[in-house]
Amino acid sequence: MEDWPLASLLPHAGAMILLDQVCHFNEDQLIASVRVKLGPYSLDDGAWPAWLGLELMAQAVGAWAGCRAKRAGKPVDLGFLLGTRRYHCHTDHLPLDAQLTVSARRSLIDNSGMAVFECTLAIDGRLLAEARLNIYQPPNAQAFIQERLS
């Protein structure tokens, strides 16, 4: 597996990149790791709120798309989280210093750029959260954004 820096896979910058490392990537799945650390989303005790798991999952999907683009020799482009059909969270927070595993597996992708991903968030194999994310990656994201702003 190639070892691309996360900053080259995601359209985020600085502290907005929450993932630490891509551990596994193939055409159907990406597994990433992240350590819960103090940052802009931290609660008073340093933990992250449980809802941040949804962003971690979305970043895993984004990193998956970034890896595919890099492998194909194409530029990394924007994608959009349209929503989730369900976000089941089995915890009220993500503890400070916890080592999390984030998994995103595509279950559907079509030629228009619409996709569905099954995602999980775990600590030491214990499931913390799961969701099905609906994603849209238009063929030309910048044109799509300009069209919506006009």
BAFI-3210 file (N, C-alpha, C; in Angstrom, 3 decimals, decimal comma, padded with zeros to 6 digits):
// residues 150
n [1|2|3|4|5|6|7|8|9|10|11|12|13|14|15|16|17|18|19|20|21|22|23|24|25|26|27|28|29|30|31|32|33|34|35|36|37|38|39|40|41|42|43|44|45|46|47|48|49|50|51|52|53|54|55|56|57|58|59|60|61|62|63|64|65|66|67|68|69|70|71|72|73|74|75|76|77|78|79|80|81|82|83|84|85|86|87|88|89|90|91|92|93|94|95|96|97|98|99|100|101|102|103|104|105|106|107|108|109|110|111|112|113|114|115|116|117|118|119|120|121|122|123|124|125|126|127|128|129|130|131|132|133|134|135|136|137|138|139|140|141|142|143|144|145|146|147|148|149|150]
n.u [000,838|000,476|001,934|000,531|000,455|-002,106|-002,987|-002,711|-004,736|-007,200|-009,491|-009,214|-007,713|-004,930|-005,810|-008,293|-008,136|-008,800|-008,231|-005,455|-003,908|-003,891|-004,602|-005,278|-006,197|-008,302|-010,082|-012,669|-012,765|-011,639|-009,539|-008,829|-006,863|-007,108|-006,116|-007,684|-007,404|-006,572|-008,265|-010,038|-012,633|-012,851|-014,275|-014,827|-013,342|-011,486|-012,269|-013,868|-016,985|-019,651|-020,981|-019,016|-017,973|-019,323|-018,153|-015,551|-016,031|-016,918|-014,546|-012,983|-014,234|-013,692|-010,874|-010,644|-011,658|-009,693|-007,399|-008,087|-008,140|-005,450|-004,119|-005,015|-003,770|-005,013|-006,303|-007,116|-010,397|-013,238|-015,826|-019,182|-020,942|-024,046|-025,823|-027,017|-028,524|-028,784|-027,319|-025,962|-024,948|-023,043|-022,024|-021,427|-019,387|-016,075|-013,277|-010,507|-007,265|-007,887|-007,431|-008,744|-010,429|-011,432|-013,678|-014,603|-016,694|-017,572|-020,849|-022,439|-022,017|-022,355|-022,295|-022,863|-021,734|-022,900|-022,929|-022,954|-021,881|-020,940|-020,142|-017,975|-016,979|-014,572|-013,053|-010,351|-011,538|-014,109|-017,294|-018,223|-019,742|-021,894|-022,789|-024,590|-023,507|-024,473|-023,138|-021,935|-020,005|-019,364|-018,632|-017,153|-016,294|-015,788|-017,148|-019,725|-020,091|-019,935|-022,147|-024,211|-023,919|-024,592]
n.v [-001,182|002,236|005,097|007,717|011,059|012,170|014,781|015,076|013,585|014,464|017,239|018,971|021,110|021,572|021,463|020,499|018,089|015,114|012,384|010,138|008,222|006,173|002,866|000,662|000,106|-000,580|-001,276|-001,366|-000,615|001,354|001,589|003,426|005,076|006,902|008,960|010,175|013,466|016,623|019,394|021,511|020,504|019,365|018,346|019,594|017,787|016,867|014,788|013,744|014,758|012,419|012,675|013,472|011,246|010,811|012,678|011,649|009,258|010,293|011,543|009,273|008,131|010,193|010,010|007,474|008,003|009,846|008,196|006,465|008,301|009,199|006,769|006,360|008,392|010,842|014,120|014,878|015,383|017,327|015,971|015,404|015,106|013,926|013,014|010,806|007,660|006,452|006,842|005,146|005,304|004,028|005,100|007,951|009,692|010,137|008,959|010,875|010,359|007,830|005,201|005,019|003,094|003,536|002,601|002,437|001,198|000,739|000,355|000,900|002,498|004,804|005,866|008,574|009,707|009,365|007,685|005,092|004,325|001,957|002,395|002,174|002,724|002,049|000,919|-000,929|-003,160|-003,072|-002,076|001,240|003,038|003,165|003,704|004,532|006,210|008,689|009,832|012,305|012,770|014,897|014,968|017,271|019,113|021,844|023,235|022,376|023,590|026,320|026,472|026,109|028,381|030,410]
n.w [000,000|-000,778|000,852|001,405|002,591|004,819|004,433|001,722|000,740|001,583|001,376|003,490|006,018|008,234|011,659|011,084|009,849|011,094|011,163|011,699|010,340|007,412|007,463|005,959|002,601|-000,122|-003,191|-002,235|000,446|003,252|006,030|008,847|011,411|014,462|017,120|019,948|020,679|022,244|020,921|018,561|018,870|021,331|024,458|027,838|029,447|027,679|026,049|022,969|021,538|020,986|018,537|016,800|015,690|013,314|011,573|011,545|010,186|007,724|006,910|006,567|004,347|002,538|002,490|001,360|-001,233|-001,983|-002,001|-004,092|-006,223|-006,235|-006,787|-009,366|-010,649|-010,744|-009,834|-006,405|-005,431|-004,285|-002,221|-001,113|001,881|002,025|003,867|006,469|006,801|009,128|012,298|014,612|017,798|020,380|022,656|024,802|024,474|023,067|024,424|025,727|024,465|023,525|021,174|018,113|015,604|012,357|009,916|006,523|004,147|000,845|-000,369|-002,444|-005,523|-008,133|-011,612|-011,658|-009,461|-007,039|-003,905|-001,413|001,801|004,225|007,512|010,370|013,776|016,158|019,274|020,133|018,849|019,866|019,094|018,646|017,202|014,335|010,935|007,941|005,272|002,949|000,026|-002,274|-005,068|-007,373|-010,946|-011,576|-009,120|-008,505|-010,539|-009,891|-007,380|-008,104|-009,770|-007,925|-006,403|-008,099]
ca.u [000,000|001,190|001,871|000,290|000,060|-003,542|-003,229|-002,780|-005,916|-008,416|-009,496|-009,204|-006,407|-004,522|-006,508|-009,557|-007,873|-008,878|-007,614|-003,998|-003,211|-004,598|-004,005|-005,586|-007,020|-008,485|-011,145|-013,956|-012,725|-010,510|-009,485|-007,938|-006,758|-007,042|-006,047|-008,456|-006,476|-007,142|-008,409|-011,174|-013,904|-012,751|-015,127|-014,055|-012,419|-010,590|-012,923|-014,617|-018,401|-019,962|-021,401|-017,832|-017,773|-019,847|-017,108|-014,457|-016,467|-016,902|-013,149|-012,510|-014,742|-012,901|-009,536|-010,820|-011,750|-008,377|-006,503|-008,463|-007,691|-003,982|-003,725|-005,347|-003,022|-005,940|-006,297|-008,090|-011,465|-014,208|-017,038|-020,145|-021,749|-025,443|-026,518|-026,929|-029,821|-028,769|-026,058|-026,168|-023,766|-023,160|-021,265|-021,777|-018,198|-014,878|-012,352|-009,194|-006,166|-008,346|-007,010|-009,955|-010,342|-012,557|-013,780|-015,598|-016,799|-018,605|-021,861|-023,036|-021,455|-022,824|-021,522|-023,146|-020,982|-023,623|-022,382|-023,365|-020,808|-021,199|-019,005|-017,940|-015,988|-014,331|-011,868|-009,919|-012,515|-015,437|-018,044|-018,710|-020,745|-022,033|-023,641|-024,609|-023,362|-024,795|-022,074|-021,974|-018,774|-019,668|-017,483|-016,373|-016,803|-015,744|-018,274|-020,926|-020,210|-020,244|-023,532|-025,101|-023,790|-025,123]
ca.v [000,000|003,502|005,815|009,124|011,844|012,453|016,114|014,973|012,782|015,156|018,676|019,679|021,702|021,708|020,744|019,939|016,687|014,404|011,066|010,142|007,322|005,144|001,569|-000,297|000,645|-001,318|-000,691|-001,389|-000,250|002,036|001,550|004,473|005,181|008,252|009,058|011,321|014,438|017,947|020,149|022,443|019,857|018,713|018,719|020,091|016,763|016,482|013,809|014,276|014,401|011,213|013,023|013,669|009,989|010,972|013,367|010,693|008,356|011,051|011,709|007,975|008,036|011,137|009,445|006,384|008,641|010,411|007,083|006,022|009,321|009,144|005,535|006,519|009,523|011,970|015,017|014,639|016,368|017,419|015,164|016,013|014,239|014,324|012,680|009,431|007,032|006,104|006,940|004,491|005,508|003,235|005,788|009,371|010,487|009,416|009,356|011,439|009,413|006,544|004,889|004,628|002,538|003,983|001,793|002,850|000,202|001,147|-000,652|001,290|003,679|004,821|006,718|009,990|010,169|009,031|006,498|004,757|003,656|001,405|002,850|001,834|003,341|001,083|000,962|-002,302|-004,118|-002,837|-001,146|002,452|003,696|002,678|004,572|004,399|007,573|008,986|010,718|012,711|013,343|015,247|014,864|018,501|019,704|023,310|023,671|022,100|024,625|027,580|026,384|026,274|029,757|031,351]
ca.w [000,000|-000,809|002,126|001,117|003,761|004,837|003,871|000,263|000,404|002,018|001,082|004,758|006,340|009,627|012,728|010,583|009,521|012,365|011,052|011,838|009,419|006,654|007,812|004,890|001,513|-001,373|-004,009|-001,547|001,859|003,863|007,482|009,340|012,864|015,020|018,577|020,439|021,256|022,467|019,688|018,513|019,193|022,643|025,580|028,979|029,942|026,590|025,177|021,825|021,586|020,203|017,180|015,962|014,978|011,956|010,801|011,343|009,123|006,469|006,507|006,065|002,977|001,752|002,304|000,391|-002,552|-002,255|-002,362|-005,449|-007,173|-006,300|-007,459|-010,786|-011,191|-010,899|-008,670|-005,340|-005,593|-003,200|-002,170|-000,206|002,726|001,880|005,103|006,912|007,058|010,552|013,028|015,901|018,630|021,595|023,698|024,850|024,151|022,621|025,503|025,450|024,257|022,971|019,802|017,398|014,254|011,543|008,701|005,534|003,076|-000,113|-000,666|-003,713|-006,177|-009,516|-012,526|-011,439|-008,302|-005,808|-003,261|-000,054|002,539|005,555|008,311|011,785|014,644|017,228|020,137|020,439|018,337|020,457|018,254|019,309|016,368|012,967|010,126|006,490|004,763|001,556|-000,447|-003,677|-005,602|-008,769|-011,858|-011,461|-007,880|-008,549|-011,373|-009,121|-006,361|-008,771|-010,241|-006,765|-005,902|-009,105]
c.u [000,883|001,000|001,731|-000,070|-001,438|-003,864|-003,299|-004,018|-007,227|-008,350|-009,567|-007,810|-006,184|-005,298|-007,842|-009,383|-007,799|-008,215|-006,097|-003,302|-004,203|-003,874|-004,181|-006,464|-007,093|-009,669|-012,497|-013,941|-011,478|-010,648|-008,439|-007,880|-006,671|-006,965|-006,806|-007,501|-007,176|-007,179|-009,669|-012,516|-013,932|-013,766|-014,234|-013,024|-011,449|-011,180|-013,558|-016,076|-018,682|-020,342|-020,209|-017,465|-018,260|-018,829|-015,920|-014,796|-016,441|-015,471|-012,560|-012,989|-013,950|-011,496|-009,579|-010,862|-010,405|-007,378|-006,812|-007,968|-006,172|-003,515|-003,973|-004,594|-003,887|-005,855|-007,375|-009,124|-012,407|-015,322|-017,931|-020,898|-023,180|-026,231|-026,286|-028,329|-029,928|-027,365|-026,354|-024,869|-024,003|-022,346|-021,683|-020,585|-017,085|-013,749|-011,006|-008,152|-006,603|-007,844|-008,222|-009,608|-011,613|-012,537|-014,878|-015,560|-017,919|-019,583|-022,548|-022,289|-021,943|-022,025|-021,767|-022,355|-021,689|-023,054|-022,975|-022,236|-021,322|-019,959|-019,133|-016,823|-015,820|-013,094|-011,547|-010,953|-013,916|-016,140|-018,566|-019,840|-020,752|-022,997|-023,564|-024,612|-023,729|-023,867|-022,324|-020,630|-019,023|-018,426|-016,569|-016,917|-016,821|-016,880|-019,598|-021,156|-020,590|-021,680|-024,513|-025,056|-024,404|-026,614]
c.v [001,245|004,216|007,304|009,857|012,174|013,816|016,094|014,197|013,490|016,635|019,535|020,270|021,688|020,833|020,157|018,506|015,934|013,034|011,195|009,342|006,433|003,831|000,546|000,392|-000,385|-000,699|-000,621|-000,786|000,548|001,888|002,572|004,423|006,653|008,139|010,311|012,249|015,781|018,704|020,982|021,823|019,256|019,263|019,173|019,090|016,259|015,457|014,520|013,889|013,223|011,536|013,235|012,382|010,059|011,674|012,450|009,724|009,056|011,278|010,396|007,759|008,965|010,625|008,285|006,961|009,251|009,348|006,584|007,010|009,266|007,917|005,625|007,675|010,746|012,879|014,601|015,752|016,333|016,397|015,775|014,943|014,741|014,039|011,233|008,896|006,650|006,354|006,376|004,608|004,816|003,820|007,252|010,282|009,553|009,859|009,892|010,331|008,040|006,402|004,302|004,028|002,927|003,180|002,346|001,844|000,631|-000,002|-000,353|002,506|003,645|005,831|008,206|010,581|009,929|007,735|006,333|003,958|003,175|001,709|002,392|002,601|002,416|001,451|-000,489|-003,345|-003,961|-001,741|000,025|003,103|003,051|003,587|004,160|005,828|007,646|010,099|011,091|013,322|013,638|015,137|016,090|019,280|021,231|023,869|023,476|023,181|025,958|027,601|026,619|027,695|030,780|031,539]
c.w [000,000|000,527|001,852|002,405|003,688|004,238|002,353|-000,193|000,685|001,678|002,343|005,001|007,840|010,594|012,275|010,091|010,837|012,321|011,187|010,748|008,678|006,923|006,696|003,871|000,404|-002,105|-003,304|-000,154|002,222|005,374|007,917|010,857|013,253|016,544|018,981|021,186|021,452|021,147|019,712|018,906|020,596|023,642|026,734|029,494|028,869|025,648|023,986|021,969|020,643|018,764|016,242|015,218|013,545|011,057|010,550|010,215|007,767|005,985|006,006|004,632|002,066|001,482|001,315|-001,036|-002,954|-002,672|-003,774|-006,499|-007,342|-007,075|-008,970|-011,434|-011,446|-009,682|-007,661|-005,420|-004,389|-003,343|-001,106|000,573|002,625|003,145|005,470|007,139|008,522|011,095|014,401|016,684|019,965|022,749|023,707|024,579|023,665|023,546|025,013|025,441|023,746|021,538|019,082|016,041|013,521|010,250|007,815|004,390|002,125|-000,326|-001,983|-004,240|-007,617|-010,335|-012,325|-010,278|-006,983|-005,242|-001,870|000,576|003,884|006,393|009,760|012,474|015,842|018,040|020,473|020,018|018,901|019,664|019,078|018,532|014,994|012,231|008,667|005,950|003,290|001,100|-001,908|-004,032|-007,071|-009,643|-011,805|-010,269|-007,932|-009,406|-010,639|-008,079|-007,001|-009,269|-009,098|-006,230|-006,852|-008,975]
res [m|e|d|w|p|l|a|s|l|l|p|h|a|g|a|m|i|l|l|d|q|v|c|h|f|n|e|d|q|l|i|a|s|v|r|v|k|l|g|p|y|s|l|d|d|g|a|w|p|a|w|l|g|l|e|l|m|a|q|a|v|g|a|w|a|g|c|r|a|k|r|a|g|k|p|v|d|l|g|f|l|l|g|t|r|r|y|h|c|h|t|d|h|l|p|l|d|a|q|l|t|v|s|a|r|r|s|l|i|d|n|s|g|m|a|v|f|e|c|t|l|a|i|d|g|r|l|l|a|e|a|r|l|n|i|y|q|p|p|n|a|q|a|f|i|q|e|r|l|s]
***
